[in-house]
Amino acid sequence: MNDLVENVVKGDIRAVARLIRDIDDGIPGVREALKALYPHTGKAYVLGITGSPGVGKSTLVDQMVSHLRRKEKTVGVLAVDPTSPFSGGAILGDRVRMQRHSLDEGVFIRSMATRGHFGGLTQSTRSAIDVLDAMGKDYIIVETVGVGQDEVDVVKSAHTTVIVVIPGMGDDIQAIKAGILEVGDIFVINKADREGSDKTLSDLRLMIDMDQKKYEDGGWKPPIVKAQAVFDKGVEEVLEEVEKHRAYLLETQGEIDFRRSPKRVREELMDLVKNRVIEEVLGKLTETGDFDAAVEAIARGEKDPYSACDELVLPRLEIH
Amino acid sequence: MTGKRRIRIMVAKPGLDGHDRGARIIARAYRDAGYEVVYTGLHQTPEEIVEAAIQEDVDMIGLSSLAGAHNYLFPRTVELLKEKGADDIVVCGGGIIPDEDIPTLKAAGIREIFTPGTPLDVIVKWVADNVEPRGEY
């Protein structure tokens, strides 16, 4: 494992690829590797790209990679696609839009499945960001699956979160109002040649303007950029806004390494603790067969699920 | 931490062949069998496929070719994997491939060739029987 970490820091592609696999598969020893890796992290600038399926996230990411490469920046990409809840399999197709960067040594692209186990998405994506960071990438772009609960979590790991929408999906904007909108640092209206892009623009502007008080107090006001990523239109503007946001963070927080921000550290540590508790308790439950026994007892009508839950969990929560 | 390796497969379309319905159907079948499938899209060079396979740490590459250039593209992929020290990645192929080409392709290191008419479950089961998670780093 130590060789692995050393080689990741040297930027060895196979070591990076394998460590991300180990994280994903939950291989014993990976925690030790991540501990050793941690001191090498905190240098990369992390961008989160989120939005509904089909809005053009992958295409936008592909173009952003090209622009960053022209500026001689190295880029890591993590593209997350959903795991089938039925088979556990997944089709990871984001790479299709980015394959032209495959031979560029300054770019590392990795597809990840959500895998749904024990809230693993957030944690393994976050750990994978650490790996790409430690390998020395200047920028790390995380492309999430289509909008859902988890995406708010993933963007916790990003310096700048870009929300991609398209015209004519009014309902969609409604849907993102509650959660996603609040975490957007930059909004991109992609496929902006389509009918209704001005309406989408004014809808977004209205929502953003409702937080006027926040901006007057020095808060970041999310800009809206119209783009046609497939024709490389608006992409440079998106990156300009990213740089402005970066400058804003630097000015207001004085520190780009969000591991030093108590708020971020608190969130990250809380998630780690949560996952670990779930893992330990659930692991023991399934090992002993107690869980299956409880399922059968409830199915036979001998027990109610609430009592069963208490009996399963409480004895295991004693602090050793 | 489940600690269990999940098989990852890359489905790739090398060369100038523009038809990928077959490749997508195979990808879907692998997905339904519980594998993680990275799809590269059309018009890939063997160099691009091999580099992507290493970055994605896949255990197997399935090459699909309907345009007749398999005798170059398939062996070249295996050769590049060797050069990169990644020849523990299993390579199989499928598509419009004449029977007389199959022995040469197998001799070049392509482990299996699936021709038109092969039932999907045969192609899927072959993975379970022939593909192991890659060795330790």
Chai-1 contact restraints between the chains, C-beta under 6 A:
chainA,res_idxA,chainB,res_idxB,connection_type,confidence,min_distance_angstrom,max_distance_angstrom,comment,restraint_id
A,L4,B,Y137,contact,1.0,0.0,6.0,A-B,restraint_1
A,I13,B,I54,contact,1.0,0.0,6.0,A-B,restraint_2
A,A17,B,I54,contact,1.0,0.0,6.0,A-B,restraint_3
A,A17,B,Q55,contact,1.0,0.0,6.0,A-B,restraint_4
A,A17,B,D57,contact,1.0,0.0,6.0,A-B,restraint_5
A,R18,B,D57,contact,1.0,0.0,6.0,A-B,restraint_6
A,R18,B,Y137,contact,1.0,0.0,6.0,A-B,restraint_7
A,R21,B,D57,contact,1.0,0.0,6.0,A-B,restraint_8
A,D25,B,R5,contact,1.0,0.0,6.0,A-B,restraint_9
A,G26,B,M1,contact,1.0,0.0,6.0,A-B,restraint_10
A,G26,B,T2,contact,1.0,0.0,6.0,A-B,restraint_11
A,G26,B,G3,contact,1.0,0.0,6.0,A-B,restraint_12
A,I27,B,G3,contact,1.0,0.0,6.0,A-B,restraint_13
A,P28,B,G3,contact,1.0,0.0,6.0,A-B,restraint_14
A,S87,B,D32,contact,1.0,0.0,6.0,A-B,restraint_15
A,S87,B,G34,contact,1.0,0.0,6.0,A-B,restraint_16
A,G88,B,G34,contact,1.0,0.0,6.0,A-B,restraint_17
A,G89,B,R31,contact,1.0,0.0,6.0,A-B,restraint_18
A,G89,B,G34,contact,1.0,0.0,6.0,A-B,restraint_19
A,G89,B,Y35,contact,1.0,0.0,6.0,A-B,restraint_20
A,A90,B,E36,contact,1.0,0.0,6.0,A-B,restraint_21
A,I91,B,A27,contact,1.0,0.0,6.0,A-B,restraint_22
A,I91,B,R31,contact,1.0,0.0,6.0,A-B,restraint_23
A,I91,B,V37,contact,1.0,0.0,6.0,A-B,restraint_24
A,L92,B,V38,contact,1.0,0.0,6.0,A-B,restraint_25
A,G93,B,Y39,contact,1.0,0.0,6.0,A-B,restraint_26
A,R95,B,V38,contact,1.0,0.0,6.0,A-B,restraint_27
A,V96,B,G41,contact,1.0,0.0,6.0,A-B,restraint_28
A,Q99,B,T40,contact,1.0,0.0,6.0,A-B,restraint_29
A,Q99,B,G41,contact,1.0,0.0,6.0,A-B,restraint_30
A,S102,B,E48,contact,1.0,0.0,6.0,A-B,restraint_31
A,S102,B,E51,contact,1.0,0.0,6.0,A-B,restraint_32
A,S102,B,A52,contact,1.0,0.0,6.0,A-B,restraint_33
A,L103,B,E47,contact,1.0,0.0,6.0,A-B,restraint_34
A,L103,B,E48,contact,1.0,0.0,6.0,A-B,restraint_35
A,L103,B,E51,contact,1.0,0.0,6.0,A-B,restraint_36
A,F108,B,Q55,contact,1.0,0.0,6.0,A-B,restraint_37
A,I109,B,Q55,contact,1.0,0.0,6.0,A-B,restraint_38
A,S111,B,V38,contact,1.0,0.0,6.0,A-B,restraint_39
A,A113,B,E36,contact,1.0,0.0,6.0,A-B,restraint_40
A,E279,B,M1,contact,1.0,0.0,6.0,A-B,restraint_41
